[in-house]
Amino acid sequence: MDILLRDIEPDIKLKLEKQARGKQLSLNKYLKKILEDYALNPEIRSVDNKYRLFTDKILSKYQNDFEKMNAALEENTYLLQKIEEMLKEREDY
């Protein structure tokens, strides 16, 4: 059975060719081995999916924390500006 892949980015193709040469395989044999390994080992896909979900969760947490810290920083900056204005007004009297 033949499979035809279309619209592969040129840099991805070059990397795959380089990896195939490093294993002394043709690109076709290298891709066939990758597909066979992937199809025959669902545990790899399961771990990959768990890793992806885990990294997405961590990224979401960091983004949420960043937004909270940024809001706190903006509030603190505002308060410091107000304090500075109040001190300046005291000096003017």
PyRosetta script that sets phi, psi and omega in degrees:
from pyrosetta import init, pose_from_sequence

init()
pose = pose_from_sequence("MDILLRDIEPDIKLKLEKQARGKQLSLNKYLKKILEDYALNPEIRSVDNKYRLFTDKILSKYQNDFEKMNAALEENTYLLQKIEEMLKEREDY")
pose.set_psi(1, 140.1)
pose.set_omega(1, 179.6)
pose.set_phi(2, -108.4)
pose.set_psi(2, 146.9)
pose.set_omega(2, 174.1)
pose.set_phi(3, -127.8)
pose.set_psi(3, 134.1)
pose.set_omega(3, 179.3)
pose.set_phi(4, -114.0)
pose.set_psi(4, 124.3)
pose.set_omega(4, 177.3)
pose.set_phi(5, -101.0)
pose.set_psi(5, 131.9)
pose.set_omega(5, 179.6)
pose.set_phi(6, -117.2)
pose.set_psi(6, 160.7)
pose.set_omega(6, 173.6)
pose.set_phi(7, 58.0)
pose.set_psi(7, 38.9)
pose.set_omega(7, 173.6)
pose.set_phi(8, -81.2)
pose.set_psi(8, 130.1)
pose.set_omega(8, 179.1)
pose.set_phi(9, -60.2)
pose.set_psi(9, 138.4)
pose.set_omega(9, -178.8)
pose.set_phi(10, -56.1)
pose.set_psi(10, -40.5)
pose.set_omega(10, -179.3)
pose.set_phi(11, -67.8)
pose.set_psi(11, -32.2)
pose.set_omega(11, 177.0)
pose.set_phi(12, -68.3)
pose.set_psi(12, -42.8)
pose.set_omega(12, 179.0)
pose.set_phi(13, -61.4)
pose.set_psi(13, -42.6)
pose.set_omega(13, 179.4)
pose.set_phi(14, -62.5)
pose.set_psi(14, -41.7)
pose.set_omega(14, 178.3)
pose.set_phi(15, -63.5)
pose.set_psi(15, -42.8)
pose.set_omega(15, 178.3)
pose.set_phi(16, -63.7)
pose.set_psi(16, -41.5)
pose.set_omega(16, 178.1)
pose.set_phi(17, -62.2)
pose.set_psi(17, -41.8)
pose.set_omega(17, 179.5)
pose.set_phi(18, -63.5)
pose.set_psi(18, -44.1)
pose.set_omega(18, 178.5)
pose.set_phi(19, -63.4)
pose.set_psi(19, -40.1)
pose.set_omega(19, 178.8)
pose.set_phi(20, -62.9)
pose.set_psi(20, -45.6)
pose.set_omega(20, 178.6)
pose.set_phi(21, -60.7)
pose.set_psi(21, -38.9)
pose.set_omega(21, 179.0)
pose.set_phi(22, -62.0)
pose.set_psi(22, -26.4)
pose.set_omega(22, 178.2)
pose.set_phi(23, -100.0)
pose.set_psi(23, 6.3)
pose.set_omega(23, -179.9)
pose.set_phi(24, 56.3)
pose.set_psi(24, 45.2)
pose.set_omega(24, 177.5)
pose.set_phi(25, -124.9)
pose.set_psi(25, 155.3)
pose.set_omega(25, 170.9)
pose.set_phi(26, -71.9)
pose.set_psi(26, 159.9)
pose.set_omega(26, 178.5)
pose.set_phi(27, -58.5)
pose.set_psi(27, -41.8)
pose.set_omega(27, 180.0)
pose.set_phi(28, -59.5)
pose.set_psi(28, -48.6)
pose.set_omega(28, -179.1)
pose.set_phi(29, -65.8)
pose.set_psi(29, -37.6)
pose.set_omega(29, 179.9)
pose.set_phi(30, -64.3)
pose.set_psi(30, -47.0)
pose.set_omega(30, 179.2)
pose.set_phi(31, -65.7)
pose.set_psi(31, -37.3)
pose.set_omega(31, 177.7)
pose.set_phi(32, -61.7)
pose.set_psi(32, -42.9)
pose.set_omega(32, 178.9)
pose.set_phi(33, -64.0)
pose.set_psi(33, -43.1)
pose.set_omega(33, 178.7)
pose.set_phi(34, -59.4)
pose.set_psi(34, -47.1)
pose.set_omega(34, -179.1)
pose.set_phi(35, -64.8)
pose.set_psi(35, -40.5)
pose.set_omega(35, 179.1)
pose.set_phi(36, -64.4)
pose.set_psi(36, -46.8)
pose.set_omega(36, 179.4)
pose.set_phi(37, -59.5)
pose.set_psi(37, -42.5)
pose.set_omega(37, -178.5)
pose.set_phi(38, -66.2)
pose.set_psi(38, -44.7)
pose.set_omega(38, -177.5)
pose.set_phi(39, -69.5)
pose.set_psi(39, -33.9)
pose.set_omega(39, -175.6)
pose.set_phi(40, -87.6)
pose.set_psi(40, -7.8)
pose.set_omega(40, -176.7)
pose.set_phi(41, -127.7)
pose.set_psi(41, 82.6)
pose.set_omega(41, -180.0)
pose.set_phi(42, -64.0)
pose.set_psi(42, -21.6)
pose.set_omega(42, 178.4)
pose.set_phi(43, -62.5)
pose.set_psi(43, -36.7)
pose.set_omega(43, 178.6)
pose.set_phi(44, -62.6)
pose.set_psi(44, -45.8)
pose.set_omega(44, 179.3)
pose.set_phi(45, -63.1)
pose.set_psi(45, -39.5)
pose.set_omega(45, -179.8)
pose.set_phi(46, -63.9)
pose.set_psi(46, -45.8)
pose.set_omega(46, 178.2)
pose.set_phi(47, -63.8)
pose.set_psi(47, -41.9)
pose.set_omega(47, 179.6)
pose.set_phi(48, -61.3)
pose.set_psi(48, -44.3)
pose.set_omega(48, 178.7)
pose.set_phi(49, -64.6)
pose.set_psi(49, -42.1)
pose.set_omega(49, 178.6)
pose.set_phi(50, -63.3)
pose.set_psi(50, -41.6)
pose.set_omega(50, 179.2)
pose.set_phi(51, -63.5)
pose.set_psi(51, -44.2)
pose.set_omega(51, 179.5)
pose.set_phi(52, -61.5)
pose.set_psi(52, -45.4)
pose.set_omega(52, 178.1)
pose.set_phi(53, -62.4)
pose.set_psi(53, -41.5)
pose.set_omega(53, 179.8)
pose.set_phi(54, -63.3)
pose.set_psi(54, -47.1)
pose.set_omega(54, -179.6)
pose.set_phi(55, -67.1)
pose.set_psi(55, -36.5)
pose.set_omega(55, 176.6)
pose.set_phi(56, -62.8)
pose.set_psi(56, -41.1)
pose.set_omega(56, 180.0)
pose.set_phi(57, -65.1)
pose.set_psi(57, -44.1)
pose.set_omega(57, 178.8)
pose.set_phi(58, -62.9)
pose.set_psi(58, -45.1)
pose.set_omega(58, 179.6)
pose.set_phi(59, -60.9)
pose.set_psi(59, -42.5)
pose.set_omega(59, 178.6)
pose.set_phi(60, -61.8)
pose.set_psi(60, -42.6)
pose.set_omega(60, 178.6)
pose.set_phi(61, -62.1)
pose.set_psi(61, -46.5)
pose.set_omega(61, 179.8)
pose.set_phi(62, -63.2)
pose.set_psi(62, -39.8)
pose.set_omega(62, 178.9)
pose.set_phi(63, -64.5)
pose.set_psi(63, -41.7)
pose.set_omega(63, 178.2)
pose.set_phi(64, -63.6)
pose.set_psi(64, -45.8)
pose.set_omega(64, 178.8)
pose.set_phi(65, -62.5)
pose.set_psi(65, -40.1)
pose.set_omega(65, 178.9)
pose.set_phi(66, -61.4)
pose.set_psi(66, -43.6)
pose.set_omega(66, 179.4)
pose.set_phi(67, -62.9)
pose.set_psi(67, -40.8)
pose.set_omega(67, 178.3)
pose.set_phi(68, -65.1)
pose.set_psi(68, -44.8)
pose.set_omega(68, 179.7)
pose.set_phi(69, -65.2)
pose.set_psi(69, -38.1)
pose.set_omega(69, 178.8)
pose.set_phi(70, -64.8)
pose.set_psi(70, -41.2)
pose.set_omega(70, 177.8)
pose.set_phi(71, -64.4)
pose.set_psi(71, -41.6)
pose.set_omega(71, 178.4)
pose.set_phi(72, -64.7)
pose.set_psi(72, -40.2)
pose.set_omega(72, 178.1)
pose.set_phi(73, -63.2)
pose.set_psi(73, -44.0)
pose.set_omega(73, 178.2)
pose.set_phi(74, -62.3)
pose.set_psi(74, -42.1)
pose.set_omega(74, 179.2)
pose.set_phi(75, -64.6)
pose.set_psi(75, -44.2)
pose.set_omega(75, 178.8)
pose.set_phi(76, -63.2)
pose.set_psi(76, -40.0)
pose.set_omega(76, 177.8)
pose.set_phi(77, -61.7)
pose.set_psi(77, -43.8)
pose.set_omega(77, 178.2)
pose.set_phi(78, -60.8)
pose.set_psi(78, -46.9)
pose.set_omega(78, -179.2)
pose.set_phi(79, -63.6)
pose.set_psi(79, -41.3)
pose.set_omega(79, 177.9)
pose.set_phi(80, -63.2)
pose.set_psi(80, -39.0)
pose.set_omega(80, 177.5)
pose.set_phi(81, -63.5)
pose.set_psi(81, -41.4)
pose.set_omega(81, 178.6)
pose.set_phi(82, -64.3)
pose.set_psi(82, -43.4)
pose.set_omega(82, 178.2)
pose.set_phi(83, -61.7)
pose.set_psi(83, -43.1)
pose.set_omega(83, 178.9)
pose.set_phi(84, -61.1)
pose.set_psi(84, -42.7)
pose.set_omega(84, 178.0)
pose.set_phi(85, -62.8)
pose.set_psi(85, -42.1)
pose.set_omega(85, 179.7)
pose.set_phi(86, -63.8)
pose.set_psi(86, -42.6)
pose.set_omega(86, 179.0)
pose.set_phi(87, -65.0)
pose.set_psi(87, -38.4)
pose.set_omega(87, 179.3)
pose.set_phi(88, -65.9)
pose.set_psi(88, -39.9)
pose.set_omega(88, 177.4)
pose.set_phi(89, -63.2)
pose.set_psi(89, -39.0)
pose.set_omega(89, 177.8)
pose.set_phi(90, -62.8)
pose.set_psi(90, -39.6)
pose.set_omega(90, -179.9)
pose.set_phi(91, -68.4)
pose.set_psi(91, -29.8)
pose.set_omega(91, -178.3)
pose.set_phi(92, -73.4)
pose.set_psi(92, -22.1)
pose.set_omega(92, -178.0)
pose.set_phi(93, -80.2)
pose.dump_pdb("model.pdb")
